[in-house]
Amino acid sequence: MEEKNEVRLQKFLADNGIASRRKCEEIILEGRVKVNEKTITTLGTKIDPYQDFVEVDGKILKRQDEKIYILLNKPIGYVTTVKDQFKRDTVMDLLKDIKTRIVPVGRLDMYTSGALILSNDGEFVNKVTHPSHEVEKTYNVTVRGKITKEDMQKLENGVDIGDYVTKPAKTKILKVDENKNISRFQIIIHEGKNRQIRRMCKAINKPVLALHRAAIGKINVKNLKLGQYRMLTSKEIEELIK
């Protein structure tokens, strides 16, 4: 979980829409602000926006919600949404003990398992999901048929998935079982088109049998059982938004 940081009182007031930061400094100097029922007139005073009660002219400002960042190992059969109009199970059903409103960072389709991040930090969500950010996602893919080096080369160069030509990817063959006529490989992409991996495999005539997102950036779910989650560390959060 992200470490809590104290902030200057005038910044907290400005962030809450009281006035500009300079005007907020004047309000403090005028003795119109209380922190935990104590009048504050010293500029530069720091507060904990998650714990302290701040009043301006007798009105208590809402404390900030604690920012949380969750890594979930999503099982197959759950849709990646807060609510589902068709009453299907959603990833929120796996996080019922989390009382703060959180949203998924990106998506995984219903039949894909693996790494999914959820958070209540809107700025973080926007940064990580913005196309320009290009966070790498690692997938383990099981397909029907014998995968070849030529297939991997096509995926690495980029393939036409109907309305888009994918950007260069990294691939690695993990296993080819000729008796069962199935293959497993790893692919790393930094895009997030709808059902992209499945559409890429269709482009090389290798239908997907199973799909698992093993990692987002350097954050993996190898130590999480399906359906389990944990909080991201401060270091992991920083690496994602670098």
Secondary structure, DSSP 8 states (H G I E B T S, - for coil): ------EEHHHHHHHTTSS-HHHHHHHHHTT-EEETTEE---TT-EE-TTT--EEETTEE--------EEEEEE-TT-BSSSS-TT---BGGGGGTT--S--EEES---TT-EEEEEEES-HHHHHHHHSTTT---EEEEEEEES---HHHHHHHHH--B-SS-B----EEEEEEEETTTTEEEEEEEE----TTHHHHHHHHTT--EEEEEEEEETTEE-TTS-TT-EEE--HHHHHHHT-
